[in-house]
């Protein structure tokens, strides 16, 4: 670039009328000038090279006089008292930037000033006779309040009252818009929540003064519902022929910019052929430009904003409204279009981006979990859930869920962080799944009663007497409550939670000598809980099977299989976590193979690594699905696909915090589909569920965005208990030693007990330190000992002493050789 600019500059200095530029003759216009605007020194920006910098004269911009600019603009907008209003207006902005909390999405710069002044001008034209101070306060309030966190609002209003004492500003009645927004929520079978309605109106107001708008806030705050509801309301108002021209039909295209590469987003040249390939984002925007209708057209970027891809949108988001592509094309956008960004936070966004966009902040605390529960309860089938049953269920939620959430947040420790609304949504899904009469088996495909020639089918609850059915509601709620709010914590949290559940559910009959984690409700035997041991199938040792394929059923495997089976039967995603070596992958793989036989499930196995890319992930998933139509993929007829993704949190985190494979999967969870990588057509995916598995973050495993994990029912698998280890390894070694001499067979239990005791002592006393980081022991170490024992033949172990020496020999490389 520096060489090209130098050639043009020399031609101008020499006063030439034409010159040769890159082997082409060009005419010279002596009015030609090149200007660079830049703000170096923050993320996404690079310094200019010296050979280019030397060709330009630097000019430093000073901080503008906001009061003078505001005064001139207010006069231009028709305000007679601009001289009195402008100092107060600028004082409000300076006080807000100094006294309000520091948030990434707050901006009180020149662009924010201009948007308020434009809004004030619009209000003045709407109400020419109105009190100008009131109009000014309304503009400042309506443009700033949407982005403030709840604890900053009182301070902001206090500053306004100090600057404009004694002026009462009435809140505007939005009339038909508010009514239509409430109607749109009802149409979507959602609850009318006052704060969500207010945020939707604020989004509309922000759209009126900004070309780019960001919906910011933690997951489950209602961001997606917000813009979808506004689109429905505006479209309905136009269909009703509302005279207000601000209400137009609205369409939107939503995609995740981090689920694709930069080249796939904006377009790129092929390095070999120099052929231009259009990008998904540029294609959507160009398509909207070519539509000449007055309809609103929103391009929704639902994904993390970082300093790389968003900087290319700067010319789109400012007054130019032009998309500049790498092939030199400039796409001029129009005012019927809008850019909407749906993000969790703006930690890595540049100030240039924040200042160019209007902000609407939504927090989950404003929405709460109650609207979700009421919507879910209203959609329960009338059979067997009568109105009385629904009232009982709602009373359980209102009385018990706040206690459970408060306990978990105060005393609990979660390996994978969850949100309150996420846990309540999981509770609703699991509770409904327990009553699923369409499931393949009554008590999971891995249960004892499913391993017979005629697997036990679920009881038909619709034919049950209503009074008898109502007796099942509380025990089942207790079960679902335990495995959602109490299913995400580690071992210590589980033990504390178990004690609390017994106090919260005094009327529920738990299994004898057990707690809420030790049983389930068998619908064939009434509301009294049964122990998991009733469902444990017998273990038969098979010499021909590989050691790694041996799975000894025990209460631990059965209880997790039961919950996962129930959730998958309703096509609900599950995320199983727990320390390395507790048997997550083995248990899930065993369950999926059983479900393949009994539940028409087609399992697909995938494993992520640090180098996994979003493109590979999409191709791999699409390759396993059946193509039903051009834009529809899914499972074979009358089957469902379950995609097991092991080590799902392994993909490398990019410089600015995103994990593209995770963002791609989140788009699938949100919208049930992908965009075609080549043709950019949308592909729907049906009858496909994700089953995720990963150890907690640490040691190369990363923390995943809560916007992805919130779609799944999180379960934490605790370390295997001594009792379970005795059952597992005792069953394997007893079965193996059955062909050996009697004196050797008698040592089976002793070898298991000794190994487990040694493993427990090593884990308790030989803790890892900075000088001994390899002192980590898990179930795999115990497994290696018995793997070695199972390689011996009877002829090589003639007596008990030989077997003891063999056992000691196998212990040595596993435990002794690790010690310093």
Buried (B, 14 or more C-beta within 10 A) or exposed (E): EBEEBBBBBEBBEEEEEEBEEEEEEEEBEEEEEEEEEEEEEEBBEEEBEEEBEEBEEEEEEEEEEBBEBBBBBBBEBEBEEBEBBBBBBBBBBEBBBEEBEEBBBBBBBEBBBBBBBBBBBBBBEEEEEEEBBBBBBBBBBBBBBBBBBEEBEEBBBEBBBEBBEEEEBEEEEBEBBBEBBBBBBEEEEBBEBEBBBBBBBBBBBBBBBBBBBBBBBBBBBBBBBBBBBBBBBBBBBBEEEBEEEEBBBBEBBBBBBBBBBBEBBBBBEEEEEEEBEBBBBBBBBBEBBEEEEEBBBBBBBBBBBBBBBBBBBBBBBBEBBEBBBBEEEEBEBEEBBBBBBBBBBBEBBBBBBBBBBBBBBBBBBBBBBBBBBBBBBEEBEEEBBBEEBBEBBBEBBEEBBEBBBEBBEEEBEBBBBBBBBBBBBBBBBBBBBBBBBEBBBBBBBBBBBBBEEEBBEBBEBEEBEEEEBBEBBBBBBBBBBBBBBBBBBBBEBBEBBBEBBEEBBEEBBBBEEBBBBBBBBBBEEBBBBBBBBBBBBEBEBEEEEEBEEBBBBBBBBBBBBBBBBBBBBBBBBBBBBBBBBBBBBBBBBBBBBBBBEBBBBBBBBBEBEEEBBBBEBBEEBBEBBBEBEEEBBBBEEEBBBBBBBBBBBBBBBBEBBBBBBBBBBBBBBBBEBBBBBEEBEBBBBBBBBBBBBBBBBEEEBBBBBBBBBBBBBBBBBBBBEEEBBBBBBBBBBBBBBEEBBEEBBEBBBEBBBBBBEBBBEBBEEBEEEEEEEEBBBBBEBBBBBBBBBBEBEEEEBEEBEEBBEBBEEBBEEBBEEBEE
